Amino acid sequence: MALTLVIGNKNYSSWSMRPWIAMKVAGIAFEEVLISLNAPDFKERVSKISGTGKVPVLIDGGVHVWESLAILEHLAERFPDACLWPANPAARGRARAIASEMHAGFQPLRRALPMNMWRPVIRHALDDEAAASARRIDAIWRECRESHGAGGPFLFGRFGAADAMYAPVVARFHTYDVDVGEASRAYMAAVMALPAWSEWTAAARTEPWVLPHDEVDWPQVLKA
Ligand SMILES: N[C@@H](CCC(=O)N[C@@H](CS)C(=O)NCC(=O)O)C(=O)O
């Protein structure tokens, strides 16, 4: 049975991007349903399919999975050949740990730098807490690349669930011109070179919906 992934705005919905890009890169076929976060009936529609009333939600026959990390786990089980988690136990443990760190943390960074795919690249100052999140992520990426990245340009070589969890951070670091080390720069370039990245970004830039609280230059809406 075909899978359906319900997502929010491609410009702003960082949680939606995670399973979407994982499925695209892994070649997992799905139908996409986009509900704008500011649609008047967003809550009503999404609450019918998601326990939290939030997106993303994966519908797999009679199974509904919300929470981006749970969706990635479901996909990893359902499509083992996609190798969404590394085969090596040490790498897999690290991948799960850093994916969980992303899912549960880095709120200061997420608050300060909302994902905004249409904003031009312009540096944006970070407060101390957000800067600490950025340093931790830079270290995570460097360590994964050094310890587990020999098989390809992504955190654990080939693109997987951990990369999907950090894809919106790649977008944020790029858009707001955050300082990162050389290994992280190269990693970001590899993620942004994915055809799935271009597909998501191109669609995001054509969206008509503006969310003022996610526009750091408000009342200006800067578009590349
Ligand atoms: N922890 C959740 C977060 C989901 C989330 O916050 N989604 C946002 C869009 S990016 C949402 O649906 N917001 C609408 C709302 O809160 O009403 C996940 O991993 O999926």
The ligand as a Gaussian input file, in Angstrom:
#p B3LYP/6-31G(d) Opt

LIG

0 1
 N        8.624000      16.872000      17.640000
 C        7.773000      16.978000      16.497000
 C        7.602000      18.436000      16.156000
 C        6.499000      18.673000      15.158000
 C        6.191000      20.146000      14.980000
 O        6.402000      20.982000      15.890000
 N        5.629000      20.486000      13.810000
 C        5.229000      21.845000      13.529000
 C        5.607000      22.206000      12.090000
 S        7.347000      22.250000      11.822000
 C        3.717000      21.945000      13.595000
 O        2.995000      21.071000      13.197000
 N        3.232000      23.101000      14.086000
 C        1.858000      23.404000      14.093000
 C        1.316000      23.579000      15.468000
 O        2.062000      23.440000      16.456000
 O        0.122000      23.875000      15.560000
 C        8.357000      16.145000      15.348000
 O        9.486000      15.681000      15.487000
 O        7.679000      15.885000      14.342000

